[in-house]
Structures are given as structure tokens and as C-alpha cells.
């Protein structure tokens, strides 16, 4: 199954990121990452929610915000 990252949101510290993904079937999911100095600046997957599918982008964003409250400050204007 192909997946396309449609939105990547990084927090103000630059240490956390959430990628929102559109799947081949038109559903959406997301993954969370962390960047630590000891990882030489590479993103490390911390939570994979790609098995949970959402019908819309806003539904995926709402779920991610419940799990990662910092994300609420970055709600895309188009949603």
C-alpha cells in the first residue's frame, strides 16, 4: 500500500514531529517522531498510528491532538 505524507508538523523546539499520511484508499493516518542530539539529528519513530485509519484529514488531526496536546497550536487553517 502506498502512502504519501501530506503534512508534517514540527513543534517549536524542533524535537517532535507528526507526519500525516494519505493512503491509497483515501484514508488518513499519522506517525509521531522525536529528534534527539544523540541520534545525530535523525528523526526516530516514537508512535506509529498507521494501522488506525480516518476518513478525513481533520479526523486524523483530532486524534493526534488528543494523543499529543502540543499539536493543537498547529491546527492547519484549511481544516
C-alpha positions in Angstrom: 0.0 0.0 0.0 1.4 3.4 -1.0 1.4 6.2 1.5 2.0 9.9 0.9 3.0 12.3 3.6 0.6 15.2 3.1 1.6 17.3 6.1 4.5 17.3 8.6 4.2 19.4 11.7 7.2 20.1 13.9 6.9 21.7 17.3 8.7 24.9 18.3 11.6 23.0 20.0 12.3 21.1 16.8 12.3 17.9 18.8 8.9 16.5 18.0 7.2 16.0 14.7 4.0 14.4 13.4 3.5 13.2 9.8 0.0 12.9 8.4 -0.3 10.4 5.7 -2.8 9.8 2.9 -3.2 6.1 2.0 -4.0 4.6 -1.4 -7.7 4.1 -0.4 -8.1 7.8 0.5 -8.0 7.2 4.2 -5.6 9.1 6.6 -3.3 8.1 9.4 -0.3 9.6 11.3 3.1 8.8 12.8 5.0 10.6 15.6 8.7 11.2 15.7 11.4 12.6 18.1 14.8 14.1 17.3 17.5 13.7 20.0 21.0 15.1 19.9 22.4 11.6 20.4 20.7 10.5 17.3 22.8 13.0 15.2 19.7 14.9 14.2 17.8 11.9 12.7 14.1 11.5 13.4 13.2 8.5 15.4 9.7 6.9 15.2 8.1 7.1 18.6 4.5 6.1 17.8 3.0 4.5 14.7 -0.7 5.1 14.3 -0.8 4.0 10.7 -3.0 1.0 11.4 -5.8 3.3 12.6 -7.5 4.8 9.6 -9.5 8.0 9.4 -12.0 9.1 6.7 -10.8 12.7 6.7 -7.7 14.7 7.5 -9.4 16.7 10.3 -10.4 13.4 12.0 -6.7 12.2 11.9 -5.6 15.6 13.2 -8.1 15.5 16.1 -7.0 12.0 17.1 -3.3 13.1 17.0 -4.1 16.2 19.1 -5.7 14.0 21.8 -2.5 11.9 22.0 -0.1 14.9 21.6 -1.7 18.0 23.1 1.2 20.3 21.8 -0.2 19.7 18.3 -3.3 21.8 18.9 -1.4 25.0 18.5 -0.6 24.0 14.9 -4.0 23.2 13.5 -3.9 23.9 9.7 -6.1 26.8 8.7 -7.6 24.8 5.8 -9.1 22.3 8.2 
